[in-house]
Amino acid sequence: LISTGSMLLMVSSYDFLSMYLGIELQSLCFYVLAACKRDSEFSTEAGIKYFLLGAFSSGLLLFGCSLIYGFTGLIHFEELAKIFSGIEHTNAIKLGILFLA
């Protein structure tokens, strides 16, 4: 149920904050699914590894969002699309987009 709600949140997101919350709620459900078999050491190991990989990738995503916010001052997708279509990108904005991808 939480997984479906987070998918709907990601689809209807209008800015970086709601997109990030949707992705994190979705990944939380997947962490639980990876480690749901408590008696198996492989399941526990998979859950821990998946959690650490998710924490690292979440940090990179937030770093990209903060770079774009820092250089444009915007977090809404519609306003960012207007800005990105009309200006020449600096290297910092390109780096922020790279971290988002």
Contacts in CASP RR format, 6 or more apart in sequence:
PFRMAT RR
TARGET T0000
AUTHOR 0000-0000-0000
METHOD contacts of the structure
MODEL  1
LISTGSMLLMVSSYDFLSMYLGIELQSLCFYVLAACKRDSEFSTEAGIKY
FLLGAFSSGLLLFGCSLIYGFTGLIHFEELAKIFSGIEHTNAIKLGILFL
A
2 25 0 8 1.000
2 28 0 8 1.000
2 29 0 8 1.000
3 25 0 8 1.000
3 26 0 8 1.000
3 29 0 8 1.000
3 30 0 8 1.000
5 25 0 8 1.000
6 21 0 8 1.000
6 22 0 8 1.000
6 23 0 8 1.000
6 24 0 8 1.000
6 25 0 8 1.000
6 26 0 8 1.000
6 29 0 8 1.000
7 22 0 8 1.000
7 26 0 8 1.000
9 18 0 8 1.000
9 21 0 8 1.000
9 22 0 8 1.000
9 25 0 8 1.000
10 18 0 8 1.000
10 19 0 8 1.000
10 22 0 8 1.000
10 23 0 8 1.000
10 26 0 8 1.000
12 18 0 8 1.000
13 19 0 8 1.000
13 22 0 8 1.000
13 77 0 8 1.000
14 76 0 8 1.000
14 77 0 8 1.000
14 78 0 8 1.000
15 75 0 8 1.000
15 76 0 8 1.000
15 77 0 8 1.000
16 65 0 8 1.000
16 68 0 8 1.000
16 69 0 8 1.000
16 75 0 8 1.000
17 75 0 8 1.000
20 58 0 8 1.000
20 61 0 8 1.000
20 62 0 8 1.000
20 65 0 8 1.000
23 58 0 8 1.000
23 61 0 8 1.000
24 58 0 8 1.000
27 54 0 8 1.000
27 58 0 8 1.000
30 50 0 8 1.000
31 47 0 8 1.000
31 50 0 8 1.000
31 51 0 8 1.000
34 43 0 8 1.000
34 46 0 8 1.000
34 47 0 8 1.000
34 50 0 8 1.000
35 43 0 8 1.000
35 44 0 8 1.000
35 46 0 8 1.000
35 47 0 8 1.000
35 48 0 8 1.000
35 50 0 8 1.000
36 43 0 8 1.000
37 43 0 8 1.000
38 44 0 8 1.000
60 99 0 8 1.000
61 99 0 8 1.000
61 100 0 8 1.000
63 96 0 8 1.000
63 99 0 8 1.000
64 95 0 8 1.000
64 96 0 8 1.000
64 97 0 8 1.000
64 98 0 8 1.000
64 99 0 8 1.000
64 100 0 8 1.000
65 75 0 8 1.000
65 100 0 8 1.000
67 92 0 8 1.000
67 93 0 8 1.000
67 95 0 8 1.000
67 96 0 8 1.000
67 99 0 8 1.000
68 74 0 8 1.000
68 75 0 8 1.000
68 80 0 8 1.000
68 93 0 8 1.000
68 96 0 8 1.000
68 97 0 8 1.000
68 100 0 8 1.000
69 75 0 8 1.000
71 90 0 8 1.000
71 92 0 8 1.000
71 93 0 8 1.000
72 80 0 8 1.000
72 83 0 8 1.000
72 93 0 8 1.000
74 80 0 8 1.000
74 83 0 8 1.000
84 93 0 8 1.000
89 97 0 8 1.000
END
